[in-house]
Amino acid sequence: MSITVTTWSLEQTSPGDLRPAAEPSGDIRIVRAEVPSPEFSRFLYSAVGGDIRWTDRLGLTYAQWQEILGRPGVETWVAYDRGTPAGYVELDPQDDGVVEIMYFGLIPAFRGRRIGGHLLSYGVARAWDLAERWPERPPTKRVWLHTCSLDGEHAMDNYLRRGFRLFDTKVTEEPEAPSPGPWPGAGTI
């Protein structure tokens, strides 16, 4: 069996495109994970993407995770709710001032609480000012990402509300497979 998956690519081409979300109530903090940690990044990846079929990095070795996270300009920004990781955004600078939001999302228990819009706004702002922290990187002139029909129900709306514009759509057939986890029944707190 296979399922039809639609993938949308979206972009911003100016810092002025960003329309920030309001900050959520409560003790929400966003902190850069400055020490590349394959263990922590794999935890975030599987906790956020387990129920929406993120699988592309699950087979990577420790060394491959280190290589990805250790590249100059790659940044992981983590949202915490009262000290507990709630979600993250991973920035991946590419050539010629392009920054891809490689991964973005919330752990299922934290979805629907207005944290996602704030985290995305913060992450996009950090993509636009990335060269200030990484002088060897050129100034950012484009920020882009992709999302798909398997992502959370509010993902596309969040991207559009933050000022992203659609530039490409692809439809593919993928093998139907169960979500990998983080474990069966994970979800609410």
N, C-alpha and C positions, 0 to 999 in steps of 0.2 A: 504494500500500500504506500501511496505517496500523498503529500499534502502540497497545496499551492501556497507559495510564500511570495508576498510582494515586498520588495525592498525599495525604500525611498531614500534618496540622497538630498540633503539640505545644506544650505550655506548662508554665511554672512560675509559681506565683502568690505565692511567698515565697522569700526567700533560703535559708531552711531546707530547701527542696526539693532543692537542689543536693547531689548525692552525688559528691564529687570522685574522680577516678581517681588512682591512684598515679603519681608522676612516673616517666618512663621512665629507664632507665640511659643513660649517655653524656652528652655535652655538648649538651643541648637547652636552648635559651633562647627565651623569648617576649618580644618587644619591640614596643612600639607604634610604628607608622609615623606619627610626629607631623606630618610635612610632607605634605599631600595631594599625591600624585603619580599622575596618570592613567597614565603609562607603567608604573610599578611595579604599580599596582593591576590594570591590564589584563594584565600578565605573570602575576600571581598567578591572576587569574580564568581565563585560558586554560590555564595550566599545571595548575591543579587540576581544572578542569571540562572540559577538552578531550575526555577519553575518556568522559565521562558526559553528553555533549550539553548542556552549558551554552552557550546561544547568545543569550540575551536581551540581553546587553550588548555583544555583538561588533559590532553596527552603530552603537553610540553614537559621537558625535563627541568630539573632545578636550574641547570646551567642556561637553558633557553630562557627561563623566566628572568634570571640575572641579566642576561644579555639585553633583553627588551627593556627592563626597568633601569638599567645602567646607562642607556644612551643619553647623551647630553640633551637636556630639554624635556625629556619624558618626566611628567609630573603626575602624582596621584594626590588628589584632594579628597579628604574624607569628612563626611558630615557625621557628627555625634549628637545624639539626643541623651542628655544627662549622662554623658560619659560612655554611652554604648554606640558602637558604629551603626549608622543607619543607612549609609549608602556612600557612593563615591563617583568621582569623575576622573578618568585617566586621559591626559593630554599627550598627544604624539606629534611633535613638530616634524614636518616634512621639508622638502626642498623649497626654496624661493619664498619663504615667509608664509607657508601654509601650515596650519595646525589642525590636526584631526582630533575631534573628541572621539577617542577610540572606544571607550566604554563609559557609560553613564547609567546610573539607576539606583534604586533603593532596595534594601532587603524587604521582602514582602510585608513583614509586620509594621513597617514604617510608611507604606504607601497610603495615599489618600489623606495625608495630614499636612499638606502644603509645604513639605520639606523639599520635594522634588523641584519645584519651580525656583526656589531659593538656591538650591545646590547647583542647578543648571545655570542660573544667572551668574553665580559666583565663578563657576568653572569657565564659562564663556569669557567673563572679564579677565580671568587669569590667562586664558588663551591669547587674548588681545595684548596683554602686557608681558607675555612670556619672555621677550627679548630683554626686558629690564632685569630679570633674574639670571638670564643666560646670555651674556654679551656676545658670545660666539655665534648666536643664532640671529638671523636677520629679523627686522621688525615684522610683526605679523600683518599680512594684508588680506588673509582669507581664513575663516574658520569654517570647518565643515564636519558633517557627521552623517551616519546613516541609521535608519531605524527600519523595522520590518513588521509585518502583520502578526508576528509571534510576540512582539513586545507588549508591554502593559497597555491597557486600554486608554490611558491618558497621555501616552508618550508623544504621539504626533501633535496633539493639541498643545502640549507644553512647549514643544519646539517652535511651533508657529507663533504662539504667544510671546516667546522670547525674541522674535524677529527673524527667525530662519525662513529662507525661501527654498522651495522645491526646485531642484535642477535635473533630477533624473529619477526614473522609475523602472524597475526590472521585475519581471514575474518569472519564477522558477518552480520546478517541481522538486521536492526534497523527500527523502524517505521518511515515513512516519516513524517516530521513535518516542518512547516515553521521556519525560523530563528527567534529568539526572539527579535532581535533588535540590537543595543540600541534603535532604533526607525526606522520606515520605511523611506528609502531615505537617511539615514546617510551615509557619505562617503568621500566627497572631501571638501577641503578648498582651 
